[in-house]
Amino acid sequence: MEEQDVKDKILKGSEKLFMKYGVRSISMDDIARDLSVSKKTLYQHFADKDELVLMVSKAHLKREKVKYEAITLSSGNAIEELHKISSCLRQEMEEMNPSLLFDIEKFYPKAWEVYLDFKNKFVRQSIVKNLKFGIEEGYFRPEINTEIMASLRLSNIETAFDDRIFPKEKFNFVEVQTQIFEHFVNGLCTDKGKKLYLKYKETNQNNN
């Protein structure tokens, strides 16, 4: 196997484990065992777990950027874009351990900086653009402040990960994210926007 193939295998396998179990609970030994490679092989490609978490984060966010740019390009209006993002978000959350984000924030500062840069630049700009587009189309309320609403949405996403607010023994993580998203959308929409959003939701439910 080529060196780059080995590195890609480690990145993909590590990401799968991190998504399922969180970052802190997975050791280099766990990764080596799961991928059937030696720890020596891991350390030939990554100096330590910090570097591995950083590189996994960069690779993941790069794919996220491509995916969400594709959603924007394939959407005919702001409501369709929101609906597609909602479906995509739900799928991602079903595959993600709720502790993932806080593990990175607390224990992996370099990876956290990469996430913050992605959130505060790409994600924020995407939300603001969608909001402005929706206002022009008459689907979102014209009086909303797009910068404030974008900040609120970013804050809401992270709030759902907070075990102090939504303890996992009491709340379903996917349901929390879904409820928060639905609340956000309904707060944005005009009557015209709500009708179109419900139409997309009903079509999606009928196709499932």
N, C-alpha and C positions, 0 to 999 in steps of 0.2 A: 504493500500500500504506500502511495506517495505521501511525503511529509505533510503536504497541504491537506490531503484527504484525512490523515490522522488528526490534524488540528481541527478540521471541520467536524469530524466525528466527536471529538471531545467537547467542542462548543455546543453542538446540538444535543448531545447526551446530557451535558451539565445543565443546560437550559431546561430540559424536560424534568430533571430531578428538582431543580430550584422552583419551577412552576408548581410542581406537585406537593413538595414538602416545605417550601421556604428555603432561604439561603443559609441561615445560621445552623440549621440542624443537619445539613449535608456536609460531610468532610471530604477531603481529597481521597481518603481510603474508600469512602462510599462510591465516589465517582469512578475510581479505578476498578473496583469490584463490579459495578453495574455495567461498565463498558468493556470488561474483560481485557484491560490493559494494565501495565505495571505503573506504580507511582513514579518510577523513573521516567517513563514515557510522558506522563503528565508534566513533570518538571522540566523535561526537555523543551516543551512548548510554552509553558507558563511558569514564571518565577515562583509564584505562590498563589494561594486562593484569591487574594485581593486582585491580582492581575486577571485571573480567570473570570471572576465576577465582573470586572470592568469590561473585558472583551465580550463576554456573553451579553451584557447590557447594551454595548454598542451595536452588536449584530442584531439583537432583538429590536432596538429602536429604529435601526436602519430599515428593517422589514416593515415596521409599523408605519413609517413615513411613506414608503412606497404604496402600502395598502390603502392608507387614508387619502393619499393623492389620487389614487385610482377611483376611490369612491366619489370624490369631488368631481372628477372629470366625467364620470358615468351618470351623474345625477342631473336631472332636468330642472330641478328647483331646490330651494333650501329645505323644504319639508322632506323630499325624497332623500336628500343627503342625510338629514337627521335620522330618518327611519333606517337607512342602511347602516349608519353608525351604531344605532341602538342594537340592531341584530348582531353586528360584529362585536360590540362590547359585551353583549350577553354571552356569546360563545367564548370569548376570551376569559370572562370571569368564571365560567364553569370549569375552566382548566387551570385556574390560578389559586394558589394558596393565599388566603387573606393576609398572612404574616409577611409576605414577600416584600412589599414596599417598605414596611417599617424595619425589617431586617437590614435592608440596604441603607436606609437613612441612618440607622444607629451604628452599624458596624463596617460599612464600606463607603467611606466618604468620596472616593474618586468616582465610583459608579453612581453615587447619588448626585454628584455635580453634573454628570452626563445626563441623567434623568431630568434634573432641574433645567438644564439648557434646552433640552427637547421640549419640555412642558412650557417654559416661559417664552420660547420663540415659536417653534413650529405649531404646537397645539393651540396656544393662545391666538396666534395669527389666523389659524384655520377657523376657530370659533368666531372671532370678530368678523371675518369675511363672510361666513355663513349667516350671521346675524344681520349684517348690512344687506346682503342679498335678499334675505327673507323680508326685511322691512320694505325694500324696493318693490317686491312682488305683492305686498299687501298681506303676507302670511303671518308676519310678526308685528307686534304693537309698535307704532312709530315712535312712542315716547321713551322706549327703553334706551338706556345708556349701554352701548355695546361693550365698552371696556369693563364696566362694572359687572355686567352679566357674564363676560368671559372669565373674570376673576372668580365669580361665584361658582361657575361650572367647574373650574379647576379645583377649587376648594372642596366642592361636593364630592368629587371623585376620590380625593384623599381621605375625606371624612369617613367614607364607607369602609376604609381599611382599618380605621381606628377601633381596636378591640375594647377600648375604654368606653366608647360611645355605643358601639354595636357588638357586644360580646358574642363570640361565635357559638356559645352554648345556647344562646337565646334567639339569635337572628341568623337567617340564611343569607350568606354573603351575596349571592346572585340576586336574590329578591330585594335586598337593600339597594344595590346599585340600580336595579330596574325601577324601583319606586322613586328613587331620587331623580333619575333621568326623566321619568314620566312627569314628575312634579315640575321639573325645569322646563320641559317642552310646553306643558299646558299653561305655565306662567308667561311664556313668550307669545303664544299664538293668539291671533285674532280669531273670530268665529270661522272665518274662511280657512284659516290655517288649521284649526282644530278638525274641521270636517275632512280636509285633505289628509291629515295625519291619521285619522281614524280609518279612512279609506285604505291607506297603505297597510295599516295594521290588520284590517279584516282580510285583505287580499293575501297577506303573508300567512295568516292563520288558516285560510282555506286551502292554501298550497301545501301546508304541513300535514 
